[in-house]
């Protein structure tokens, strides 16, 4: 009640337009939106390509096939007593 009494003597009364209606706008163009969307698609494409390259390079376990390498070197022991050392002459 006290607040109402204080505001009753106030001389300021704003004009409020209650009949304002917003009209829907159909074609709203934003400058640079096409470029932004193109760059966004390009970035997504580049990230996908990067991910595919990394997967191809770093996932060796998935890409390695042991059966593709049929032959391998068989090591044989050798006697150390038959190894000759060549000395440089002074």
C-alpha positions as CSV (number, residue, x, y, z in Angstrom):
1,X,0.0,0.0,0.0
2,X,2.9,2.3,0.8
3,X,4.4,1.8,-2.6
4,X,1.0,2.5,-4.3
5,X,0.7,5.7,-2.4
6,X,4.1,6.9,-3.5
7,X,3.4,6.0,-7.2
8,X,0.0,7.7,-7.2
9,X,1.6,11.1,-7.2
10,X,3.9,10.3,-10.1
11,X,3.4,12.4,-13.2
12,X,5.2,10.1,-15.6
13,X,2.8,8.0,-17.7
14,X,4.4,6.2,-20.7
15,X,2.4,5.7,-23.9
16,X,2.1,2.0,-24.5
17,X,1.0,0.8,-27.9
18,X,-0.9,-2.3,-27.2
19,X,-2.0,-3.0,-30.8
20,X,1.5,-3.6,-32.1
21,X,1.7,-6.8,-34.1
22,X,4.8,-8.3,-35.5
23,X,4.5,-9.1,-39.2
24,X,6.3,-12.3,-40.3
25,X,9.2,-11.6,-42.6
26,X,9.7,-14.1,-45.4
27,X,13.1,-13.7,-47.0
28,X,15.6,-12.6,-44.5
29,X,19.1,-12.5,-46.0
30,X,22.2,-12.4,-43.8
31,X,25.4,-11.2,-45.5
32,X,28.1,-13.9,-45.4
33,X,25.8,-16.7,-44.4
34,X,26.4,-18.7,-47.6
35,X,30.2,-18.4,-47.1
36,X,29.9,-19.4,-43.5
37,X,27.9,-22.5,-44.3
38,X,30.4,-23.4,-47.1
39,X,33.3,-23.1,-44.8
40,X,31.5,-25.1,-42.1
41,X,30.9,-28.0,-44.7
42,X,34.5,-27.7,-45.9
43,X,35.8,-27.9,-42.3
44,X,33.7,-31.0,-41.6
45,X,34.9,-32.6,-44.8
46,X,38.6,-31.9,-43.9
47,X,38.1,-33.3,-40.4
48,X,36.6,-36.5,-41.8
49,X,39.5,-36.9,-44.3
50,X,42.0,-36.3,-41.5
51,X,40.4,-38.9,-39.3
52,X,40.4,-41.4,-42.2
53,X,44.1,-40.7,-42.9
54,X,45.0,-41.1,-39.2
55,X,43.0,-44.3,-39.0
56,X,44.8,-45.7,-42.0
57,X,48.2,-44.8,-40.8
58,X,48.0,-45.4,-37.0
59,X,45.8,-48.5,-36.9
60,X,48.5,-50.9,-38.0
61,X,47.1,-53.7,-36.0
62,X,43.9,-53.6,-38.0
63,X,45.6,-53.3,-41.4
64,X,48.5,-55.8,-40.8
65,X,48.0,-59.3,-42.2
66,X,50.5,-61.8,-41.0
67,X,49.7,-64.2,-43.9
68,X,50.8,-61.6,-46.5
69,X,54.4,-62.2,-45.3
70,X,55.0,-65.9,-46.0
71,X,58.8,-66.1,-46.0
72,X,61.1,-64.9,-43.2
73,X,64.7,-65.2,-42.3
74,X,65.8,-68.2,-40.3
75,X,68.7,-67.4,-38.1
76,X,71.5,-70.0,-37.6
77,X,74.1,-69.9,-34.8
78,X,77.7,-69.4,-35.8
79,X,80.9,-70.3,-34.0
80,X,82.7,-67.3,-32.5
81,X,86.0,-69.1,-32.7
82,X,86.1,-68.9,-36.5
83,X,85.4,-65.1,-36.6
84,X,88.6,-63.3,-37.7
85,X,89.4,-59.8,-36.7
86,X,91.4,-57.7,-39.2
87,X,94.0,-55.5,-37.5
88,X,95.3,-52.4,-39.1
89,X,99.1,-52.5,-39.6
90,X,101.1,-49.6,-38.2
